[in-house]
Every structure is written in C-alpha cells, then in structure tokens.
Amino acid sequence: MAQSRRPPAEAAIPAPRKGMPSPRLDEAEFKRRFLRQFVDPCYQRAHYALSEIADIAWHAYAASRKSPLTRKAGDGYADPDYDLSVDWLAAKAAVEDAQQRYSNTAAVGHVLIVNASSRSEHTCPGEMSKSYRLAELAQSVFNEEAGLTSELLDLSRLASEYGRNIHPCKACFSTAPALCHWPCSCYPNYSLGQSQDWMNDIYPLWVEAHGIMVISPVNWYQVSSPLKLMMDRLVCADGGNPDPTTTHGKDAAKAKAIELAGWDYPRHLAGRLFSVVVHGDVEGAENVRRSISDWLRFMQLEPAGPLAEIDRYIGYWEPYATNHEALDADRAIQDEVRNAARSLAEAVTKRRDGRREVIGEQLEQPRQK
C-alpha cells in the first residue's frame, strides 16, 4: 500500500516561515549598482541618458515590476482571469510544441548532447575543452545513425557569449511543489535585472529529446558550475506545476494547501533515455558520474545500457598544459565515448520501434519525493 505524506484532514496548513533580513536596496545603492554596467568610458557621452534610465529602473525596482507584460490566462487554466506573464506563456507554448514533437511516432528519434564544460577558446582559457571534443565525437556517431537527429547544447556559452545567463534556482519546490511552476516562472524578473535567462530555450530541448547525453568534466569533486545551474533549474521538470493560476503566481500559502491536499508529482521528462560521460584529471570522476546518473534516474529517465555510463581520467596527474595531447593519445576513451553514443542511439531506436520494454512501468511508487 502506498504511504501517504498527507497530514490528517483536520491539521492546519502551516504558514510560510518568515524572518530573513530584507535584501532591498535604497535608491543610491541601487543606482550605483545599476550604473556599474556602464563603466567603460565610451558610455560617458550618454551620461544624461543613462541617469534618466537609472531613474526608470529604480522606479521599476521599487514597485517590484517582476512581470510587467501580462495577459489573461484564458481557457485551460484553473483561473482563466488570472494575469499570466507573456514570457511564461511563450515558454509554456514552446514546451508544449516540443512535447508534440517528442510524442510524434512518425518522427525520427532525437538526441540532445550537453557539453557541460565552461572552458572555451573564445574567452579567458584561450582553448577549447576536452568535453567539447568528446561531444563532437558523440555527435559524429549520431549523425551516422539512420533515423536519428541530434543537437548540441554548449553550456560553455554561459561564460563566453553576451547575454547568456542561467539564473540560480530559488528553491520554490522546497516550500511546496505546486509553487514550482513548469516551466519555471521565477525568471525573467525585470525589476531585479534578472533577464536574458537561457532556460526558457533549454526546457524545450530536453522535452523534445528521446535521448540525453551529458558530457562533463570534474570541477573540484563536483559537476561543472554551468551544469549545476541547469540541473537545479530542471527541478520543475520533476513534479512542477503546469498551472501557475492555481497558486495565483507565487502565493506560498496556496501552494502548501495544494500539496497537503494531495500532489501528483508529474514527471515531465519520464521515459527518456540517457548516457553520461565524465572525465577528470586527478580525483572525483566516479562520484560525479554517479551524481549525474542518479539525478537523471530520480527524474525517471532511464540509462541506455552498461556502456552508456563511463567515468575516466585523461592525463592523470599530468601537466594541464598538455591535456589535449593526452586526449589525442588516449584512443580508448575516444572509442568508449563512441560506444556510449552507440548505446544511446540503439536504445532510442529500439524504444521508438517499440522493441524496448520499460521495466517496472506499471508499478506504483510507495513514495514521491
């Protein structure tokens, strides 16, 4: 029998806990920070215009104009008269279109390859990453497979491309699952200058994919910072609420009541297949690979097979200056990455053809997260 986390019917809904110091800025400090974006002397000729823009930005901040452009939710929502952000509605439409492509049985299988390294020749490091090279190896395999398409998501662009941001997860789920909207509605927050968030473009990439291949370095015993940002922001894909009108935006008390009345934890990415490749140079490769794989399994994605998950060292304790030469010489890791890609390609093809069973699909889980 399934265990319930629901309290007795007579139990009161706990009030959201408060007590942290306010992060609000006064006008002078806000404008100082705002204008720090324009320290280059080339902006001096626009001094008066920037001062006027800073005044406008201050008033938007003071009024908490998070989502200034909205429209009525309309049919299909619990409260059709609620004003929803047009940014969120566009993100929702993109996710729904991607889900249709994923569900189209006549379409070919699609694989998303994630380069999780932040290293790029186009900014401070001055050279490409080994992760990117391994991602190219994997993509060459998918390109050779009939009936498959692939796309490379290069997270190094967070560090090298203007206007690319993945803002941190605000942990709405920890207040109550219904407060974590699918897709995420925390961003953009125009009043705080938290705009140009990449995740609204990334969510459809994950939704459309039948297979996901994550290729990551080890950074201080952990996943890379770009990958962790994306992982955290994908929490809404596992149990997130597809209807923000049920919580009237970010009403924490309403979200708690919804969870305690019974939440179904919709698994928006369940059933997709995955491969994970982690490479290190000193320590931590196995732990990082396990961390990524466990995360994907918890969201009910499925491993593509025993050869689809690998952790290896490239140039173990050798100079960093020769790390690409170490990869050149390591033909085994190159072939292992190709085999991981072939495993994922085979699994996706068989699943699309109905030749791969989902073990345990009919079993009821005794607990949700």
Number of C-alpha atoms within 10 A of each C-alpha: 6 9 9 10 13 12 12 9 9 6 9 10 16 10 11 13 8 6 5 6 6 6 6 10 13 10 14 10 11 18 17 11 12 16 15 9 9 14 9 8 8 9 12 12 9 11 13 10 12 16 13 11 14 19 15 12 20 21 13 17 20 16 10 14 15 18 19 13 11 14 12 14 20 13 9 8 15 15 17 13 13 18 18 22 21 16 16 22 16 12 22 21 13 19 23 15 15 19 19 13 20 20 14 13 11 8 13 17 25 22 28 22 27 21 27 27 27 24 23 20 12 14 15 10 11 10 12 17 22 23 24 23 16 21 26 16 16 25 22 14 17 24 13 11 14 11 15 18 18 20 16 17 16 18 24 24 20 18 18 16 11 9 13 17 19 24 19 15 20 12 16 20 19 10 16 21 25 31 31 31 25 25 29 26 23 21 26 21 18 17 19 17 14 15 16 17 17 17 21 22 12 16 23 22 22 23 25 24 26 29 28 28 26 22 28 32 30 24 17 12 15 19 24 18 15 21 24 17 17 20 16 15 21 21 21 28 24 21 23 27 25 19 22 28 20 19 22 17 20 18 15 20 16 19 26 20 18 18 19 18 13 12 18 12 17 15 16 20 21 17 18 25 25 31 29 28 27 26 25 22 19 15 18 21 25 17 16 26 26 16 14 24 20 14 13 22 17 14 20 17 21 21 24 25 15 10 18 23 26 20 23 19 20 21 19 14 11 12 10 12 8 11 17 17 12 17 18 13 13 14 10 10 20 17 13 19 25 23 17 26 32 21 21 28 29 18 23 28 22 14 18 19 11 9 11 13 9 10 8 8 9 7 7 9 11 9 9 12 9
